[in-house]
Amino acid sequence: MVIAIILVIISTFVGCSYEFKSNDKNTEKQEISQREVDPIEERIEGMTLEEKVGQMVIVGLEGYTFNDNARTMIEEYHIGGFILFSRNVQNADQLLTLINSLKSANSKNKVPLFISVDEEGGRVSRMPSELKDLPTNERIASVKSGEFSYEIGKVLAEELKLFGFNMNFAPVLDINSNPQNPVIGDRAFGSDPDLVSELGVQTMIGIREGGIIPVVKHFPGHGDTSVDSHIDLPSVSHNIDRLKSFELVPFKEAIHNKADAVMVAHILVNKIDSQNPASLSKAVITDLLRDELNFKGVVISDDITMGAILKNYDITDAAIKCINAGSDIVLVCHGYEDEVRVVDALIKAVQDGIITEKRVDESVYRILKVKEKYELRDENIDS
């Protein structure tokens, strides 16, 4: 009888002990699970396919004022952002009003807009005439001062923030190694990779510390081309060893200094991928930029309405190839109809399994991460 009672007590104690341990394990699992919840992943899970694909496209618009096409892009296509050009800039008051209008229209969407621009200084400037022009990168390089280049970056950021921009397609990290190059020239900091690296990266840091997302360009290097990619497809014949020791040097330094975004050029790098321009090449974007150079940020194509693409590809095929190659954002700067075609084609490509939803989610994660890092908000600026 005593033995039986002891056995019951022991079994009860063991059962309770097991239950306590089990509860401890459940609590531990819950705590681990709570720690592992990623708020960005949760946001993505709550987005529709259309909302996700929209984030992967930045578009241009025509004219000086907010219009129905822009409204459609925001309300129906949930577009990730806009790029503005000189065709959108009449004066300071008008530019501020336009950007405020874009943000107001997007305020009901889940994700704030990229408001982007090519503001390099020199001959590539979109600022209103009320602002003084900044010197070219070539002129800045004549000072040979990283501190001066950093201050130029801070000034660029300050100008852009005045109007509500939050992304700048600058600085140029191309090395001007070909005097016959029709598109780079004085946009580069020079022909020496070390000088371009030092000054370009300092400008990037200045822009970043001024609160604007810098997008370094044009990977893997547009400096030794003899054709303007706005007109046709340039090609370079350098092998990977040459690229690593020259063209890629500034980009490697930018990545080492935590570059947030890289723009990929429409140039054919024959020795790496003889079939596809860099902007549509998995070998360039995924294998070289992502895997070998370990770039974790946002990859953006150069404008796919440029001649280098339109003369050789259907624009929708190019957009799909661009995403499957590893780009996060397709830039479509001209033509409302082309913008609509691109977004529709990307959505259909996911629905048809040509682009996986996993590939989309990877890009949207990086996009939301950089928007969160820079605390983007669709808030109007009073003056």
Long-range contacts (C-beta under 8 A, 24 or more apart in sequence): 40-365, 40-368, 40-369, 40-372, 41-365, 43-110, 43-368, 44-361, 44-364, 44-365, 44-368, 46-110, 47-110, 47-364, 49-347, 49-350, 49-351, 49-357, 49-360, 50-77, 50-78, 50-347, 51-78, 51-109, 51-110, 51-111, 52-360, 52-361, 52-364, 53-343, 53-346, 53-347, 53-350, 53-360, 54-78, 54-79, 54-80, 54-343, 55-80, 55-111, 55-363, 55-364, 55-367, 55-368, 56-80, 56-323, 56-328, 56-329, 56-330, 56-346, 56-360, 56-363, 56-364, 56-367, 57-329, 57-330, 57-332, 57-339, 57-342, 57-343, 57-346, 58-82, 58-83, 58-114, 58-116, 58-300, 58-329, 58-330, 58-331, 58-332, 59-83, 59-332, 59-333, 59-339, 60-84, 60-85, 60-332, 60-333, 60-334, 60-339, 61-88, 61-336, 62-87, 62-88, 62-336, 63-87, 63-88, 64-88, 64-89, 64-90, 64-94, 64-98, 65-94, 65-97, 65-98, 65-101, 66-98, 66-101, 66-102, 66-105, 69-336, 70-102, 70-105, 71-105, 72-340, 73-339, 74-102, 74-105, 74-106, 74-109, 74-113, 75-105, 75-108, 77-340, 77-343, 78-109, 78-110, 78-111, 79-113, 79-343, 80-111, 80-113, 80-114, 80-329, 80-367, 81-113, 81-114, 81-115, 81-116, 81-167, 82-113, 82-114, 82-115, 82-116, 83-116, 83-117, 83-118, 83-169, 83-331, 83-333, 84-115, 84-116, 84-117, 84-126, 84-165, 85-117, 85-118, 85-126, 85-333, 86-126, 88-126, 89-126, 89-127, 89-128, 90-128, 91-128, 91-129, 91-130, 92-128, 92-130, 92-131, 92-163, 94-128, 95-128, 95-163, 96-163, 96-164, 96-381, 96-383, 99-163, 99-164, 99-165, 99-381, 100-164, 100-380, 100-381, 103-164, 103-378, 103-379, 103-380, 104-378, 104-380, 106-378, 107-378, 109-378, 111-368, 111-371, 112-371, 112-376, 112-377, 112-378, 113-376, 113-378, 114-166, 114-167, 114-213, 114-371, 114-376, 115-164, 115-165, 115-166, 115-167, 116-165, 116-166, 116-167, 116-168, 116-169, 116-215, 117-160, 117-165, 117-167, 117-168, 117-169, 118-168, 118-169, 118-170, 119-156, 119-159, 119-160, 119-165, 119-168, 119-169, 119-170, 120-169, 120-170, 120-171, 120-172, 120-187, 121-152, 121-156, 121-170, 122-186, 122-187, 123-186, 123-187, 124-187, 127-159, 131-159, 136-186, 136-187, 137-171, 137-172, 137-186, 137-187, 137-188, 137-189, 137-199, 137-200, 137-203, 138-176, 138-185, 138-186, 138-187, 138-188, 138-189, 138-190, 139-186, 140-189, 140-199, 140-203, 141-189, 141-190, 141-195, 141-196, 141-199, 144-195, 144-199, 146-198, 146-199, 146-202, 147-202, 149-189, 149-198, 149-199, 149-200, 149-202, 149-203, 149-206, 150-202, 150-203, 150-205, 150-206, 151-206, 152-203, 152-206, 153-202, 153-203, 153-204, 153-205, 153-206, 153-207, 153-208, 153-209, 153-210, 153-214, 154-206, 154-207, 154-209, 154-210, 155-206, 156-203, 156-206, 156-207, 156-210, 156-212, 157-206, 157-207, 157-208, 157-209, 157-210, 157-211, 157-212, 158-210, 160-210, 160-212, 161-210, 161-211, 161-212, 162-381, 163-381, 164-380, 164-381, 165-212, 166-211, 166-212, 166-213, 166-374, 166-376, 167-212, 167-213, 167-215, 167-261, 168-207, 168-212, 168-213, 168-214, 168-215, 169-215, 169-217, 169-263, 169-300, 170-203, 170-207, 170-214, 170-215, 170-216, 170-217, 171-200, 171-203, 171-204, 171-207, 171-214, 171-216, 171-217, 172-200, 172-217, 172-218, 173-197, 173-200, 173-216, 173-217, 173-218, 173-219, 173-221, 173-250, 173-251, 173-254, 174-217, 174-218, 174-221, 174-222, 174-223, 174-247, 175-221, 175-223, 175-224, 175-246, 175-247, 175-249, 175-250, 176-223, 177-223, 177-224, 177-246, 178-223, 178-224, 178-225, 178-226, 180-226, 181-222, 181-223, 181-224, 181-225, 181-226, 182-226, 182-227, 182-228, 183-222, 183-225, 183-228, 183-229, 183-230, 184-222, 184-223, 184-225, 188-223, 191-223, 193-246, 193-247, 193-249, 193-250, 194-249, 196-249, 196-250, 197-249, 197-250, 197-253, 197-254, 198-253, 200-250, 200-253, 200-254, 201-250, 201-253, 201-254, 201-257, 204-254, 204-257, 204-259, 205-257, 208-260, 211-374, 212-374, 213-260, 213-261, 213-370, 213-374, 214-259, 214-260, 214-261, 215-260, 215-261, 215-262, 215-263, 215-298, 215-300, 216-250, 216-251, 216-254, 216-259, 216-261, 216-262, 216-263, 217-262, 217-263, 217-265, 217-302, 218-263, 218-264, 218-265, 218-267, 218-302, 219-251, 219-262, 219-263, 219-264, 219-265, 219-278, 219-284, 219-289, 220-247, 220-248, 220-251, 220-264, 220-265, 220-267, 220-269, 220-272, 220-278, 220-284, 220-288, 220-289, 221-246, 221-247, 221-248, 221-251, 221-265, 222-265, 222-267, 223-247, 225-267, 229-265, 229-266, 229-267, 229-302, 229-306, 229-307, 229-308, 230-306, 230-307, 230-308, 231-306, 231-307, 231-308, 232-307, 232-308, 232-311, 233-266, 233-267, 233-268, 233-277, 233-307, 233-308, 233-309, 233-311, 233-312, 234-266, 234-267, 234-268, 234-308, 235-267, 235-268, 235-269, 235-270, 236-267, 236-268, 236-269, 236-270, 237-270, 237-271, 238-269, 238-271, 239-271, 240-271, 240-272, 243-269, 243-272, 248-293, 251-293, 252-293, 255-293, 255-294, 255-295, 259-295, 259-297, 260-297, 260-298, 260-370, 260-373, 261-297, 261-298, 261-299, 261-300, 261-370, 262-289, 262-295, 262-297, 262-298, 262-299, 262-300, 263-300, 263-301, 263-302, 263-331, 264-289, 264-299, 264-300, 264-301, 264-302, 264-327, 265-302, 266-301, 266-302, 266-304, 266-306, 266-308, 266-309, 267-308, 276-321, 276-325, 277-308, 277-309, 277-312, 279-304, 279-309, 279-322, 279-325, 279-327, 280-313, 280-318, 280-321, 280-322, 280-325, 281-325, 282-324, 282-325, 282-326, 284-325, 285-325, 285-326, 285-327, 286-325, 286-326, 289-326, 290-326, 296-366, 297-366, 297-370, 298-328, 298-329, 298-366, 298-367, 298-370, 299-326, 299-327, 299-328, 299-329, 300-327, 300-328, 300-329, 300-330, 300-331, 301-327, 301-329, 301-330, 301-331, 302-331, 303-331, 303-332, 303-333, 303-334, 304-330, 304-331, 304-332, 304-342, 305-332, 305-333, 305-334, 305-335, 305-338, 315-341, 315-342, 316-341, 316-342, 316-345, 319-345, 319-346, 320-345, 320-346, 320-349, 320-354, 320-355, 323-349, 323-355, 323-359, 323-360, 323-363, 324-354, 324-355, 324-359, 327-363, 328-362, 328-363, 328-366, 328-367, 329-363, 329-367
